[in-house]
Amino acid sequence: MAYQAEISRSNPSMFLFLLDQSGSMADKFGGGGGKKDQKVADAINNLLYNLTIKCAKSEGVRDYYHVGVLGYGAKVDSLLSGSLAEKDFAPISAIADAPQRIEERVKKVDDGAGGIIDQKVRFPIWFSPISNGGTPMVQALKEAQRIVGSWLGEHPDSFPPIVINVTDGESSDGSPLAAASALRELKSSDGSVLLFNVHLSSVGGLPIEFPHSDLELPDQYAKQLFQMSSELPEHIRTAARAEGYSVADNSRGFVFNADIVSVIRFLDIGTRPSNLR
């Protein structure tokens, strides 16, 4: 069975995030929730932080994962900075050691007596929001194919890389279907690369999460993103069901009309390990 490879320091897996940074990302989520570029940046920064914690052991952060973040808008470029600038990806231990800066944030926590209090926390920032230019999704997918293909050449027996594309608009450089298909056709001995897509809402309304067909999707663009998305492996279907989602055996890694809550839940489910050692 595919998607069963052990994830370990000697056999790591990979996450590659593709983030739409077009001008429309400066708009607010439909129904409120803040600007899309800022909220998505916060979500990915928080995810990177949680991955470092997940991989932390007494002797330090273990390199179970290699991680890249690719932005596409006015240009297509890696969003890693500092000592990792110009790198396509880096081991999670290097990510942990190289945030762009540390900010002080306030979060709500339980006071232990039935109330809620504000607590100051340190929040690492690996990249900041950008919103400029068009939506060169085809170019981003082709760059992802190059990066993932090169990585697989060094890790042929890995749990397959997971690529998560977060976008709010239609591709501005042609149909992305062929580029998405070429990316999904890359594989390790454990299975094909997984490509998941998150469409961000600008108009509000209920999201459509993990659909198994495109019948309920409202337009050709939504159907295109569905076609681009991989079917969910069994362990991610199990995780989604545990979170209360209705997931079929052929459900795909796709959310349409997502608000920031949907984005965060999708990223959490989509990046859960299968067999971490």
N, C-alpha and C positions, 0 to 999 in steps of 0.2 A: 504494500500500500504506500502511496505517496504521502508526503508531508509528515513523515515519522522520524526523520533524522534527529539524532541528539544534538542539541546546541551546547557547545562547550568552548573552552578557551582554545582547544586544539582544532575545533570545527565550528567556528562562529557562523552566525547568520548576518543578514544585512537589512537595514531599513533605509529607503531613499524617499524623501518627501519632496514633492513638486508643488510649489506655492505660486499661485497666480498673484502677480504684483501689478496688474494693469490699473489704469486710472480709476476704474469703477470700484476698486477695492477700498477706496476712500469713502464710499457710501456706507450708510448704516444698514444693519440687518433689518429685514422686514419685520415690523412689529416691535422694533426697539432692540436693545441689547448692545448698542455701541457700534463703532466703526468696524467694518469687517477686517481691514488690514491689522488693526491693533489687537482685536480679540483673537484672530487666528495666530498672530505672532505670540501672544500670551499662551495660547493653547499648545503650540508646538514647543515653545521654551519650557513650559511646565512638563510636557511629555519627555523632553530630553532630560530634565532634572529627575523625573521619576525613573527613567531608564537607568541613570547612573546609580540611583538608590537601589534599584532591583538587582544590579550587578555588583553592589558593594559587599565585600566580605571583610573579615578582620584584617587581612593583609593588604586591602585596597580594592579598587574597582577592577573586576575581572572582565576581560575582553570577550564577552559572549556575543557582542554585536559590533558591527561597523555601521556607521551612520553618516548619511549625507543629506543636505538640505539645498535644493536647487530652486532659485527664484526665476520667474519668467514674466517680463513686462517690457520695459524699454530695452532690456537685454536679458539674456539667459546666462545665469552665472551662479556659482556656489555662494551660499550665504554664510559659510563658515568664515571666521575672522581671526585676527590676532595671529598666533603662531600656526593656525590652521588655514590661514588665508590662501586662496588659490588651490586648495586641496579639494578633490571631488568628494571625499569621504574620510573618516578617521575612526580608529578604534574608540569605543565608548570611554575608555580611561583617558584618552587624550581630549575627548569632548569635555569630560568632567573637569579637567585641569585648565581649560581655556575658554571660559565664558568671556564675552566682550566686556561685561561689567556686572556688578552686583547691585540691585536696587533694594530698598526697603519698602515692603508692601504691607498692607493691613488686611487681615482676613478675619472672618467671624468664626469664633470657636465656642464650644460649650463651656460654661463656667463651672460645671459640676453641681450646680444647684438649680437647674432647670432654666437658666437664663443664657443669654448670648453676650459675649464680650468681644471687643476688638483686640487682636493680638498682632504685634509687629513681627514680620518674618523677613528673612533674607531671600531674595528671588533672583537667581542667576539669569542673565540675558545673553543669549548667544547671537541673536540677530534682532534688528529693529524693523518695524513695518515700513514698507515702501509701496507707493501706488502711483504708477506713471507708465504711460505707453499703452500698447495693445495687449493682445493675449496670444503670444506665439506658442501655442500648445504643441504643435507639430514639432517645432524645433526643440522644445523641452523634452518631449518623448523620445526624440532621436538622441538627444544628449544622454537621457536616462539609459537608453539602450547601449550606448557606448560605455557608460560607467559600469552598469550592471554586467555587461558582457565581459569587460576586463576583469571585474572582481570574480566572476564565476570561473574564469581561466585559472585563478589562483585557489579557488575553493570549490572544486567540481563535485564534492560529495556533501555539500552543505544543505541545511534546511533552506529552501529557495528564498531568495530576496523578496521582500514585500515593498512595493512602490505605492505610495498614497498620494494621489493628485487632488489638490484642493483648489477649486475654481469657482468664479461667479459669472463667467461669461462664455460666449461662443468663441471657438478658436478663430484667430484673425489671420492665420497663415495656411488656411485650407483645412480639409477634412482630416481629423486626427485618427481615423479608424485604422488605416494601414500601419501607421507608426505604433499605435497601441497594440495591434496584432503582432507586429515584429518583436515588440518588447515582451509580450506574454509568451512568445515561442521560445525565448531563451529558457534554458533549464539546467538544473543540476541532476545528479543521479536520483535525487529524492523527489523531483517534480518540477513543474514549470513555474516561472516567475509569476507572482501574484500582483495584479494591478487593481487597486481599489480607487474609487472616485467619490469625491464629496462635492456636491453643488451647493453653493451658499445662497440663501434666500435674500432677495431684495424687496419682495412684496408681501411677505408674511404667509400665513396659512400653514396647515399641517405638513410636516415632512413625510416623504415616502421613503421608508427605510428597509434595506435589504430585500428589494423586490425579486420575485422569481420569474417575472415576465414584464414586458413593456406596455401591457394593455392599459394600465392606469396612468401612465405617464402622459403629460399634457401636450407635448410637442416633439418635433423631430430632434431638436437638440437634446432633450432629456433622453429620448430613445437612443441617441448616439452614445451618450455617456454610459447608459446601461450596456450597450453592445461592447463598449470598451472594457468593461469590468469583468474580473475573474469570478468564477463561482467560489463560494466560501468553502474552505477545507472543513473537515468534520470538527476539528477542535475549536474553530472559530464559531461554527454553527452552535456548538454546545455552549460556548461562552455567551453568545447572543441570546439563546433561549433562557439561560440562567438569569439574564438581565430583564427578562419579560418580553423579548421580541418574538413575534411569530415568524419563524424561519423555516422555509422548505428545504428539501435536500438540494435543490438547484438554485437557491437564493444567491444573489451576487453581492459583491462588496461594493455597494453603491447606496448613497443617500441623496435624494433630490429635495431641494427646497429646505436645506438644513438651516436651523438657527444655531447659535453658539453652543447651546446645551447638546444638540444633536451632534455637532462637530466633536465635542469633548468625549461624548459616549462612544462615538464611532472610532475615534483614535484609540481609546482605551481598549475596546474589543478587538480592533484590527491589529494591535501590536502585542497581544498576549502571546507568550511563548507556547510552543507545542510540547517540547521535551527538554527543558533547561536542566543542565547538570553542571 
